[in-house]
Amino acid sequence: MKIIFQSIVASMVLSMSNVMADQAAYITLEQSKKAVQLLEGTQQVRFFCAPCGWV
């Protein structure tokens, strides 16, 4: 019984990582090409997480 419970808990924990993925992190090829053009010659890049407001 303990092994079954541990298996259930482990599968729940592993599946949570997919749920908490940031959908805003995925961009199209066209968007990535535009970003590369905008960042050419830039010395510093600041990362921003739109859903959580983290800078």
C-alpha atoms as an extended CHARMM CRD file, in Angstrom:
* protein
*
        55  EXT
         1         1  MET       CA              0.0000000000        0.0000000000        0.0000000000  PROA      1               0.0000000000
         2         2  LYS       CA              2.8640000000        2.3630000000        0.8320000000  PROA      2               0.0000000000
         3         3  ILE       CA              4.4350000000        1.8110000000       -2.5920000000  PROA      3               0.0000000000
         4         4  ILE       CA              1.1510000000        2.6100000000       -4.3490000000  PROA      4               0.0000000000
         5         5  PHE       CA              0.7690000000        5.8190000000       -2.3390000000  PROA      5               0.0000000000
         6         6  GLN       CA              4.3580000000        6.8480000000       -3.1030000000  PROA      6               0.0000000000
         7         7  SER       CA              3.8040000000        6.1380000000       -6.7970000000  PROA      7               0.0000000000
         8         8  ILE       CA              0.6780000000        8.2860000000       -6.8390000000  PROA      8               0.0000000000
         9         9  VAL       CA              2.4150000000       11.1560000000       -5.0520000000  PROA      9               0.0000000000
        10        10  ALA       CA              5.4460000000       10.9140000000       -7.3530000000  PROA      10              0.0000000000
        11        11  SER       CA              3.2760000000       10.9900000000      -10.4800000000  PROA      11              0.0000000000
        12        12  MET       CA              1.3670000000       14.0040000000       -9.1620000000  PROA      12              0.0000000000
        13        13  VAL       CA              4.5790000000       15.8910000000       -8.4140000000  PROA      13              0.0000000000
        14        14  LEU       CA              6.0420000000       15.0920000000      -11.8290000000  PROA      14              0.0000000000
        15        15  SER       CA              2.8660000000       16.1500000000      -13.6180000000  PROA      15              0.0000000000
        16        16  MET       CA              2.7990000000       19.4710000000      -11.7360000000  PROA      16              0.0000000000
        17        17  SER       CA              5.9490000000       20.6330000000      -13.5030000000  PROA      17              0.0000000000
        18        18  ASN       CA              4.0230000000       20.6560000000      -16.7970000000  PROA      18              0.0000000000
        19        19  VAL       CA              1.1290000000       22.5450000000      -15.2590000000  PROA      19              0.0000000000
        20        20  MET       CA              3.3630000000       25.2990000000      -13.9240000000  PROA      20              0.0000000000
        21        21  ALA       CA              5.1040000000       25.8970000000      -17.2800000000  PROA      21              0.0000000000
        22        22  ASP       CA              5.0370000000       29.4700000000      -18.4770000000  PROA      22              0.0000000000
        23        23  GLN       CA              3.0170000000       29.6110000000      -21.6940000000  PROA      23              0.0000000000
        24        24  ALA       CA              4.3290000000       33.1280000000      -22.3310000000  PROA      24              0.0000000000
        25        25  ALA       CA              7.7920000000       31.6330000000      -22.8270000000  PROA      25              0.0000000000
        26        26  TYR       CA              6.8910000000       30.1640000000      -26.2030000000  PROA      26              0.0000000000
        27        27  ILE       CA              7.2410000000       32.4560000000      -29.2010000000  PROA      27              0.0000000000
        28        28  THR       CA              7.0130000000       31.9410000000      -32.9400000000  PROA      28              0.0000000000
        29        29  LEU       CA              9.9970000000       31.7630000000      -35.2800000000  PROA      29              0.0000000000
        30        30  GLU       CA              9.0580000000       35.1510000000      -36.6930000000  PROA      30              0.0000000000
        31        31  GLN       CA              8.9850000000       36.7030000000      -33.2060000000  PROA      31              0.0000000000
        32        32  SER       CA             12.3650000000       35.2060000000      -32.3560000000  PROA      32              0.0000000000
        33        33  LYS       CA             13.9330000000       36.5860000000      -35.5610000000  PROA      33              0.0000000000
        34        34  LYS       CA             12.5730000000       40.0450000000      -34.7450000000  PROA      34              0.0000000000
        35        35  ALA       CA             13.9830000000       39.7760000000      -31.2030000000  PROA      35              0.0000000000
        36        36  VAL       CA             17.4210000000       38.9010000000      -32.5620000000  PROA      36              0.0000000000
        37        37  GLN       CA             17.3340000000       41.9750000000      -34.7970000000  PROA      37              0.0000000000
        38        38  LEU       CA             16.2620000000       44.2090000000      -31.9080000000  PROA      38              0.0000000000
        39        39  LEU       CA             18.9840000000       42.8750000000      -29.6170000000  PROA      39              0.0000000000
        40        40  GLU       CA             21.8830000000       43.2330000000      -32.0570000000  PROA      40              0.0000000000
        41        41  GLY       CA             24.4660000000       45.5260000000      -30.4910000000  PROA      41              0.0000000000
        42        42  THR       CA             22.7480000000       45.4890000000      -27.1110000000  PROA      42              0.0000000000
        43        43  GLN       CA             25.0750000000       45.0720000000      -24.1540000000  PROA      43              0.0000000000
        44        44  GLN       CA             22.4900000000       44.2800000000      -21.4820000000  PROA      44              0.0000000000
        45        45  VAL       CA             19.2000000000       42.3640000000      -21.5490000000  PROA      45              0.0000000000
        46        46  ARG       CA             16.6470000000       42.4800000000      -18.7240000000  PROA      46              0.0000000000
        47        47  PHE       CA             14.4170000000       39.4430000000      -18.3440000000  PROA      47              0.0000000000
        48        48  PHE       CA             10.7810000000       39.9630000000      -17.4220000000  PROA      48              0.0000000000
        49        49  CYS       CA              8.1200000000       37.4420000000      -16.4810000000  PROA      49              0.0000000000
        50        50  ALA       CA              4.7830000000       38.8930000000      -17.5830000000  PROA      50              0.0000000000
        51        51  PRO       CA              2.4790000000       36.5020000000      -15.6450000000  PROA      51              0.0000000000
        52        52  CYS       CA              4.2940000000       36.9350000000      -12.3080000000  PROA      52              0.0000000000
        53        53  GLY       CA              5.6810000000       40.4620000000      -12.7320000000  PROA      53              0.0000000000
        54        54  TRP       CA              9.2260000000       39.2770000000      -11.9060000000  PROA      54              0.0000000000
        55        55  VAL       CA             12.0870000000       41.3800000000      -13.2470000000  PROA      55              0.0000000000
